Amino acid sequence: MTRPPTAAQRRVIDAADPVTGRLRGTEAQLAALVKRGLAFRHPRPPHDHFLTPAGHRIREAEEAAPPAEPEAPEAGGGFAARVGGEEEAPQAGPARVREVHSAWQGLLELRRMTNRDGATDRPCGWERTHLVRAAALALEAAGHRPAGAGPEGYRVRATPQPEAVAVYEPAEESRRACAATLERAGWQVGEYAEPRTGRRYLLASPRRA
């Protein structure tokens, strides 16, 4: 791409669904984004348009970098999975359950559309560039309890290792359950202990095959 998107095109990109990348706009706007390689038209009805990886990069280029612990919610109040330990956590209840379920189903659809073989049992490119959010969504969608103000519950954190997140869960049984959930969601998981503190944690990476 040699020219940046127009202001109107940028508004369409910025308004894309934060999980699936689904776009809404005029036919001319969507066609222009497809021509630039920033979007693609799904071949099946209703032939919706979605951001390509290049489109996602454009969308995120102006977002402020999130702090390492924990990641900040989406700008504009959009959906963000619970990473654990947030100061202002969304209220639990049926509405949150529906929201998380919808986000997880959207992520599975994104896997189907963007993995070359259409596989939904392993992470896609979006998850590899949003490791903490992706792992947290898998855990919250499976019903695991994110940490609040106390020590109980999971906490998903970034690590210095490429394509790896750490999941802290003090209860051994719950930690093993988190590991099983991530493995079913297509992540490779190992359990380790911090050298100085002995604190147990999971190290999880998206599986490639």
C-alpha positions in Angstrom: 0.0 0.0 0.0 1.5 3.3 -1.1 -1.1 5.8 0.2 -2.8 5.8 3.7 -6.6 5.2 3.8 -8.8 8.2 3.4 -10.6 9.7 6.4 -13.8 7.9 5.5 -12.0 4.6 5.0 -10.2 5.0 8.3 -13.5 5.5 10.1 -14.8 2.2 8.6 -11.6 0.4 9.7 -11.7 1.9 13.2 -15.4 0.8 13.6 -14.5 -2.8 12.7 -15.5 -5.5 15.2 -12.5 -5.8 17.6 -12.6 -9.6 17.5 -13.8 -10.7 14.0 -12.8 -7.6 12.0 -16.2 -7.5 10.4 -16.7 -4.2 8.6 -19.7 -2.0 7.9 -19.6 0.7 5.2 -20.8 1.7 1.8 -20.2 -0.6 -1.1 -17.7 1.9 -2.5 -15.8 2.1 0.8 -15.6 -1.6 1.2 -14.6 -2.2 -2.4 -11.8 0.4 -2.0 -10.5 -1.4 1.1 -10.5 -4.7 -0.7 -8.6 -3.2 -3.6 -6.0 -1.9 -1.2 -5.6 -5.3 0.5 -7.0 -4.1 3.8 -10.2 -6.1 3.6 -11.7 -9.2 2.0 -15.2 -10.2 1.0 -16.3 -13.5 2.4 -17.2 -15.9 -0.4 -20.3 -17.2 1.4 -23.6 -15.4 1.9 -24.2 -12.8 3.3 -20.8 -11.9 1.8 -19.7 -9.7 4.6 -16.4 -7.9 4.5 -13.6 -8.4 7.1 -10.2 -6.8 7.8 -7.2 -8.6 6.5 -4.0 -8.8 8.7 -2.8 -5.6 7.0 -6.1 -3.9 7.8 -5.8 -5.0 11.5 -2.4 -3.4 11.6 -3.7 -0.1 10.2 -6.5 -0.2 12.8 -4.1 -0.7 15.6 -1.3 1.6 14.4 -2.6 4.6 16.4 -3.7 2.8 19.5 -1.6 3.5 22.6 0.5 0.5 23.6 -1.1 -1.3 26.5 0.7 -1.7 29.8 2.3 -5.1 30.4 0.2 -5.8 33.5 -2.7 -6.0 32.9 -3.7 -5.1 29.3 -6.0 -2.1 29.0 -9.6 -2.5 27.8 -10.3 -1.7 24.2 -10.5 2.0 23.4 -14.1 3.3 23.0 -15.6 0.8 25.5 -15.5 -2.2 23.2 -15.3 -5.8 24.3 -12.2 -6.9 26.2 -11.8 -10.4 27.8 -10.9 -10.5 31.5 -7.2 -10.9 32.0 -7.5 -10.8 35.8 -6.7 -8.2 38.3 -8.3 -5.2 36.5 -9.1 -2.2 38.6 -12.4 -1.7 36.8 -13.7 -5.1 35.9 -17.0 -5.5 33.9 -19.9 -6.6 36.0 -20.6 -10.4 36.1 -24.0 -11.7 35.1 -26.0 -13.1 32.2 -25.2 -10.1 30.0 -21.5 -10.6 30.4 -21.8 -14.4 29.8 -23.6 -13.7 26.5 -21.0 -11.1 25.5 -18.1 -13.5 26.1 -19.9 -16.3 24.3 -20.5 -14.1 21.3 -16.8 -13.0 21.3 -15.6 -16.6 21.4 -17.9 -17.7 18.6 -16.7 -14.7 16.6 -13.1 -15.8 17.2 -13.8 -19.3 16.1 -15.3 -17.9 12.9 -12.2 -15.8 12.4 -10.1 -18.9 12.7 -12.2 -20.7 10.1 -11.9 -17.8 7.7 -8.2 -17.0 8.1 -6.5 -20.4 8.8 -5.5 -21.8 5.4 -7.2 -25.1 6.0 -10.2 -23.5 7.7 -9.3 -25.2 11.0 -11.0 -23.9 14.2 -9.0 -26.0 16.7 -5.9 -23.9 16.6 -5.2 -20.1 17.0 -5.2 -17.8 14.0 -3.0 -14.9 13.1 -5.0 -12.3 15.1 -4.5 -14.4 18.3 -0.7 -14.5 17.7 -0.6 -10.7 17.7 -2.9 -10.4 20.7 -1.7 -13.2 22.9 -2.9 -12.0 26.3 -6.4 -11.1 25.0 -6.7 -14.3 23.1 -5.7 -16.6 26.0 -7.9 -14.6 28.4 -10.9 -15.0 26.1 -10.4 -18.8 25.9 -10.3 -19.0 29.7 -13.3 -16.6 30.3 -15.4 -18.3 27.6 -14.8 -21.7 29.3 -16.1 -20.3 32.6 -12.9 -19.9 34.6 -12.8 -17.3 37.2 -10.6 -14.2 36.6 -8.8 -12.7 39.6 -10.3 -9.8 41.3 -8.9 -7.8 44.2 -7.9 -11.0 46.1 -5.4 -13.7 45.2 -8.0 -16.2 43.8 -8.6 -16.6 40.1 -6.5 -16.5 37.0 -4.2 -13.7 35.7 -3.0 -13.7 32.1 0.2 -11.7 31.6 2.7 -11.0 28.7 6.1 -12.5 28.9 9.5 -11.7 27.3 9.3 -14.9 25.3 7.9 -14.6 21.7 4.4 -16.0 21.3 4.0 -17.0 24.9 1.8 -15.8 27.8 2.0 -16.6 31.5 -1.2 -17.7 33.3 -1.0 -17.4 37.1 -3.6 -19.3 39.2 -2.7 -20.1 42.8 -5.1 -23.1 43.2 -3.4 -26.2 41.7 -6.7 -27.8 40.6 -7.9 -24.6 39.0 -4.4 -24.2 37.3 -4.7 -27.6 35.8 -8.2 -26.9 34.6 -6.9 -23.7 32.9 -4.2 -25.7 31.2 -6.7 -28.2 29.9 -8.9 -25.4 28.6 -6.0 -23.7 26.7 -4.9 -27.1 25.3 -8.4 -27.7 23.9 -8.4 -24.2 22.5 -5.2 -25.0 20.5 -2.5 -23.8 22.8 0.7 -25.6 23.9 0.9 -25.4 27.7 3.6 -26.2 30.2 3.8 -25.6 34.0 6.8 -23.9 35.6 7.9 -22.3 38.8 9.6 -18.9 39.2 13.2 -19.4 40.3 13.2 -16.9 43.1 9.7 -17.2 44.5 8.7 -20.8 43.5 5.4 -19.3 42.3 3.7 -21.8 39.9 2.4 -20.6 36.5 1.5 -21.9 33.1 3.4 -20.9 30.0 1.1 -21.1 26.9 1.9 -20.6 23.2 -0.4 -20.9 20.2 -0.1 -24.2 18.5 0.8 -24.0 14.8 -0.2 -27.5 13.6 
